[in-house]
């Protein structure tokens, strides 16, 4: 018999359960993991990049003390590069900080590390002319014949940027093979110097034995490159060095054709003049079949050429001698018989002054003005400069390349100048005197001043003597009749009198000019070219403005000392320390001058 069992839940609860279904199960999405932070390696790389950028910012600001301190703390940054592959060594060489360059090399920086354009630190030092930094790199065995992406070598870059000091240092460290290195277009250093119209670089390259007949990839001579750039200043020099104006390049064009295409009237005139000169030289060649007759014609042509060249220089001294001769002849023939009765003192002084003036005239004209002998290659100022530039001179104290005379190869001091008429460098050059047909320099300057004084004194004496004798020889009735009587009765005396009256004031002006220069310890050449000589100008700041002040570095401090220096001490070329302010030499301010910035020239290729 089945028994009844009670339900698990009461009926009302069962109904309630049916009325309220069970709540659905809530399924929650899985929680995304939190983003992970940068790894330690990434953080270190980012920090290294920031430090590297800071270092390059400091070196661009030339803040080398702080830069060096940071690098000593983090030496791993010595080999960092910027976006273009330049190292800190590149930038240190560009700014010419030799101490930093030497430090970088000692810390493991490679001297020949190349940037993206394959330029080395030596190239950057060379194009700015920083020979101190260049020497440090060369001591570290930097490659002097390395080529960048355009094929340029350090020597080519030095020529592109007219860095003559760098050129001499490279030639001193390298060999003649540097002259034959070419860029991607086959252009040698001689091609580049010709294209730039750089006469100084051309003369230096010629001194070292560069080949001016070398052809580039376009079969162009240096003369073709100079003509393409319309550099008329070097055309004649290149032709004299063997470049043929009629030689064709790869396009079948000669230098003359290029000048015609460019419509350069100046170049066309130069080539035409050179062509006539060559034809004239060919006509003067000896006739080998004519024997002695041909040789005689050659000598005759040379004689005529020399006469033509020297004639213009002899006109003025001959004119002076003729005037003196006429004055002497007039005195002897017309005045001397009675001059001692009318003006005995003037007669005596005139007779004393004439031989004295003639003697001093020939003394000045024939004396050595102070010419320096031309020096031979291998033992000239070039070698002196190379030794000085590569001898460890402090930065900024290297010898001045502009003091090298590229004609006589003499290393000049500040007062030695090359005289084109004399064809030599003259010590303490003052000017070239056409009346004496000689230069006035240290060897004859004092005699020249004495000649001017003697000439003027003799002229004054003769003017007074002529005036006294004309009044004595021609009776006076009226001014017109008296003048007519003098002119008709004594024409030579009248002519000499007028010439003396016209020239005596000019001689007096010459004397005043020379004595003023003696008292200031200056020369005529310096007075005429004052603005070109930097050693006469000091940069000063006045009321916040940059100005140039004139200071004579040769003045001995007073007029008396300058006169003693000219007549007795003979140390006019020696510089002396100048006190601040305006010295006895005087000063002047250039109020329009300001601090001019230095431009940067990137000597790009001309193809």
Secondary structure, 3 states (H helix, E strand, C coil): CCCCCCCCCCHHHHHHHHHCCCCCCCCCCCCCCCCCCCCHHHHHHHHHHHHHHHHHHHHHCCCHHHHHHHHHHCHHHHHCECCCCCEHHHHHHHCCCHHHHHHHHHCCCCCCCCCCCCCCHHHHHHHHCCHHHHHHHHHCCCCCCCCCCCCCCHHHHHHHCCCHHHHHHHHHHCCHHHHHCCCCCCCCHHHHHHHHCCHHHHHHHHHHCCCCCCCCCCCCCHHHHHHHCCCHHHHHHHHHCCCCCCCCCCCCCCHHHHHHHCCCHHHHHHHHHHHHHHHHHHHCCCCCCCCHHHHHHHHHHHHHHHHHHHHHHHHHHHHHHHHHHHHHHHHHHHHHHHHHHHCHHHHHHHHHHHHHHHHHHHHHHHCCCCEECCCCCCCCHHHHHHHHHCCCCCCCCCCCHHHECCCCCCECCCCCEEECCCCEEECCCCEEECCCCEEECCCCHHHHHHHHHHHHHHHHHHHHHHHHHHHHHCCCCCHHHHHHHHHHHCHHHHHHHHHHHHHHHHHHHHHHHHHHHHHHCCCHHHHHCHHHCHHHEEEEEECCEEEEEECCCCCCCCHHHHHHHHHHHCCCCCCCCCCCCCCCCCCCECCCCCCCCCCCCCCCCCC
